[in-house]
Every structure is written in C-alpha cells, then in structure tokens.
Amino acid sequence: MNERARPETVGATLESSAFFMPFSMNRHFKKAPRLVARAEGIHYYTPQGSKLIDGTSGLWCVNAGHCRKKIVEAVQKQVAALDFAPPFQLGHPLAFEFADKLASIAPQGLSKVFFTNSGSESVDTALKLALAYHRVRGEGQRTRLIGRERGYHGVNFGGTAVGGIVANRKIFGALVAGVDHLRHTHDPARNAFARGQPKHGAEFAEDLERLCALHDPSTIAAVIVEPVACSAGVLVPPLGYLERLREICSRHGILLIFDEVITAWGRLGKPFATHHFGVVPDLITTAKGITNATVPMGAVFMKEELYQAFMQGPEKAIEMPHGYTYSAHPLACAAGLATMQVYEEEGLLTRAAELWPYWEEQAHALKNLPNVIDIRNVGLIAAIELAPREGAVGARGLDAHLKAFERGAYIRVAADTIALAPPLIIERPQIDELFGIVREALKTLA
Ligand SMILES: Cc1ncc(COP(=O)(O)O)c(C=O)c1O
C-alpha cells in the first residue's frame, strides 16, 4: 500500500495530498485532519480507535446506522452475481423489484420512479421531467423554475440555480436562465424557540402569487422546495405554509416538487415528510437513506399522470431522453432492497415519531447556554443556532464542530447553526450523550 494512503500515517502527510475535498476548508482541514476509519451502528471510529457518536447520520443519510449486516451482505452477494447492467434498453430484475417496492412506500399517487445516483441528480432529473411534461402536453411555454431563498438542491446546474444559499451560487455565474426564488420562511423575531412547525409565516407562501403576477403563471413549469430546509440551518415550514403553496400551484397549473433528499426515509416519523405534513406534491426527489448511503443512489417519484403523459407517442420511441449510466445500478438496487427490509423489520420509518418528544425536550434544554439564539426541531432533527461573532459569520459554528469532535461527537454546522439528525436507531441514553457533548462544547465556546 502507498505509505500516504495508510490511515495511521495519513495525518502526517495530508497537507500535500492530491485530494481536493468537496465542500471543505481544504487547507485548514489538511493541517489538522479529522479522519474516520471504521463505523458501526451510531458510531464512527478514528484510525486511532477513538469512538465518535454520529450526530448527523453521516450527511443525513445513514438512517439505519452504519455497516448494517443485512445491507452489507446483500451488496457483497450482488457484486459477485451481476456487477453492472446497462439501464438503457436493457434491464435486470432488481431494478423493477426495487422500483415497485419504493412505489409501495411512497405517498399515494406517486407511483412511478426514475432512478439516479444522488440527490443532485434527482433534483436536475425532476426539473427536466417537469419541463418535458409541460412540453409533451403542448404547454412548452412553461419554462420557468421557482426555488426558494436558503433552499439547497444539490450542486448540479439546475439544483444550484434553484437553490438559494448565496455562497453556493455566487462564484458560478448566471447558472440557468428563467429561474426565480420565493422568499425564505425564517422569522426568528416571531418564531424563535418554536417546537415543531412555527405558528407564524403561512403568508410567506403568498410570495408565489407575487412571482405569478410578475412572470405570468402560464410561463412557470415548477416550484421546488424542501419541506424542511435542512442544509441551510433547519427551517421548519410554518403551519399552513405548504398547504398554501400547494393550493397556488394547483390553481395555476404549476407542478410542485418536494425535495425530500433528507426528509424521506423516516426522518420525520413517517416514511416521507409528505406523509407527515399531509400535503402531496407532483414530484418528490430522494437519495441518501434510500440505500442507507451504502451505495450511492437517488430516485424521483412522480404522479401517475405525469408518467402517462410521456407514454402517448409511438411505442418505438424513447419517451424520456434522460438517464445515467448508473441509473438502477445492481449494487444500489440490492442495497436499497435490503435497506427497506431493515427499515420495515425495525420499524425505522416511524421510529422518529416515538423519539420526537424526548428528542425535543433534550434539544430545548440547551436554551440557556451562552450564545444560543434559537432552537428548532422536527422529527429526529434539531438545530441550535448560535449568535455569529462580530464580523466572522460561521467562526463560532466551526469551533462548535471542532470542540464536539474533540469530545466524541461528529456534528454538522451550517454557518453558526448546529444541525443534529442522528441515525434512527439511536436510543434515549445515546440522545442524552449526544446532547451532553454538545452542551459541554457550547459551554467552552468563546
Ligand atoms: C434537499 C437536498 N437536495 C439535494 C441534495 C444533494 O444531494 P447529493 O449530495 O446526494 O447530490 C441534498 C444534499 O444534502 C439535499 O439536502
């Protein structure tokens, strides 16, 4: 093995490593790396063997916990039997079986599934499906896409364009034409320390009427929002907000896309956030927990009538000129089927509902710690927002991440907001342990 690649020696030589790390502070990280070499259940282990509680399910994706035997074995078996099969004009049985399984769990009516390899690809696929759907029905003038400020929809061109996190957009130029954004729903002046959905803010959905008036609704193809905007600091939709968005979209013939890349697969105590909020979109994007992150995969769910709209032309024609070499990859399908089995056997798609009240209490118990200006929670998600340091937005959040790591927890931060979303298998004493570490870290923060 190359000396530089050995986990135990990598720290010494990392500064000259070829690895351009994604979404990372490369120089800062390589000087003082934080590495993990192994994982099991809700824990990571460093190359030196220290144990870390995984406070954010990896990147909101390892919902059933790490290295689950059933999933690992399914992948091992599959790789030896069929390593790859082209998904264009050829099939393998697991792809069809997995799509049918997923459709049986998805919200009613979202009965067809298009496979991708990531959340970003799911988003760009959903946007293209929306544009193409209008086009094949003779409404090709619907070309505009509406996202939302502070939304995160991955990093491909479409997702970056409809996304609303400024730092992720500003260095990439004009992105995609014809995109506009709703205002975000964060309103700490009225909603700070809300538990679950905040009371105030349903009226923010009226911003869609403003954009309809500005552009003419007949030019708008789709609106995409995360039911809970997680990556931008956990913004829970105000009561009535999603209902209002749905109503406006339906009235104007605009497709509504819920980006459930994080919120699907049990995070809110139901299989999808769509089930939890009781508002049904036309398309849903997913990824991450669909395979428990063991093999990369994503999927877009669509209403039956969208699929049928594509099935009207000649039978010997490709209905959707879109797809990826690795769409429905055999390893991903095997991992996904085993993942759904684990979710079902252990009741993980509804477990967050049981843990929710306990989780909420523990999260809000941090209220009086120094610098805490807001705490938000929904399902098995919590955000602790810290006041930014003068002239240094994000510095306090980074310190919280580093101090928690030193104390044995891996936690995500978005600027100065700590985001917690542990694997759904977490037990109450482990919830105490996680919040205990966060508490100790916060007490020491300047
Ligand atoms: C809501 C949402 N959409 C899309 C993505 C992008 O997913 P990926 O990183 O798998 O491309 C993410 C990732 O966190 C996400 O949270």
The ligand as an ORCA input file, in Angstrom:
! r2SCAN-3c Opt
* xyz 0 1
  C     -32.584     18.715     -0.046
  C     -31.362     18.252     -0.767
  N     -31.371     18.147     -2.094
  C     -30.309     17.699     -2.767
  C     -29.147     17.351     -2.119
  C     -27.963     16.881     -2.885
  O     -27.720     15.536     -2.682
  P     -26.321     14.888     -3.108
  O     -25.282     15.478     -2.237
  O     -26.555     13.420     -2.915
  O     -26.114     15.228     -4.549
  C     -29.095     17.443     -0.728
  C     -27.876     17.079     -0.007
  O     -27.742     17.284      1.184
  C     -30.223     17.919     -0.035
  O     -30.223     18.058      1.302
*
